[in-house]
Amino acid sequence: MRVRAEGGFTLLEVMLAISVLGVALVVYIELITISLRSIQKASNFTKATFLARTKMEELNMENDLPESAASGYFEDYPDYSWKVEITPIEIDRGSPVKPEPTGSPFGEEEPAVNVLMYKAMVRVTWEVRQHLNRVELVTLKTVLEKPPTEGLSN
């Protein structure tokens, strides 16, 4: 009968423990890498959304929206490009909208107002590792059509 010495690990046990730790370390590093990529992707989408909203606000500030398309790059963010498309939307005109009577003391009748509707689309694109990403915002904007100026001379 053989008596085994107490108090130590066999070589096989040590090698097995090191291999389990190695596999766990590789999985942990891969999870960190995936997390960092997700953080970078979220940061890029947040930045692109902010830039698209800024460009959309510029469009909302304009009183006239002619049918057009334009594109360019952001000055502070050259990796991000933008494209704006404005298209008119046909609406059922029916009868022109008349404003509520204002009770003018002179008895003047308010002119009819025509409302024009436009679809404004802002697209921001950027490239990461040869993959094109984009954020697209779309809104509708109404603009009052300017009444014809009759009988006015300079």
C-alpha positions, 0 to 999 in steps of 0.5 A, spaced: 500 500 500 502 506 497 501 512 502 500 519 498 503 525 500 498 530 503 499 538 501 500 539 494 497 539 487 499 535 482 502 537 475 495 535 471 491 539 476 495 546 475 495 545 468 488 544 468 487 550 472 491 555 468 487 553 462 481 554 465 483 561 467 486 562 460 479 561 457 476 565 461 481 571 460 480 570 453 472 571 453 473 577 458 478 581 453 473 579 448 467 582 452 471 588 453 472 589 446 465 588 444 463 593 449 468 598 447 466 597 439 458 598 442 460 605 446 464 608 439 458 606 435 453 609 440 457 615 440 457 616 432 450 615 432 449 620 437 453 625 434 450 624 427 443 625 430 445 631 433 448 634 427 442 632 423 437 635 428 442 642 427 441 641 420 433 640 420 433 646 425 436 651 420 431 648 415 425 650 420 428 657 421 427 658 413 421 662 411 421 659 404 423 652 402 424 652 395 424 645 392 431 643 392 437 638 394 443 640 397 449 636 400 456 638 404 460 636 410 460 639 417 465 644 418 467 641 425 466 634 423 469 633 416 468 625 417 460 626 417 457 629 410 449 631 410 444 631 404 438 635 404 432 634 400 426 638 400 420 636 396 413 639 395 407 635 397 400 636 394 395 637 398 387 637 397 386 645 396 379 645 396 377 652 398 383 657 401 383 658 408 380 664 410 383 667 417 378 669 423 375 676 422 379 681 426 374 686 426 377 691 422 374 698 423 375 699 416 371 693 414 377 690 410 376 683 408 382 679 409 385 675 403 385 668 403 391 664 405 394 658 401 398 653 405 404 650 402 406 643 405 414 641 404 417 634 406 424 636 408 429 630 409 436 630 412 441 625 412 447 624 415 452 619 413 459 617 416 464 611 414 467 606 419 471 601 417 469 601 410 461 600 412 457 606 411 452 608 416 447 614 416 441 617 420 435 620 417 430 625 419 424 627 416 419 632 417 413 636 414 413 643 414 407 648 412 409 655 409 404 660 407 404 662 400 405 669 399 399 673 396 400 676 389 402 684 390 397 687 386 397 694 384 403 696 388 408 700 384 415 703 386 
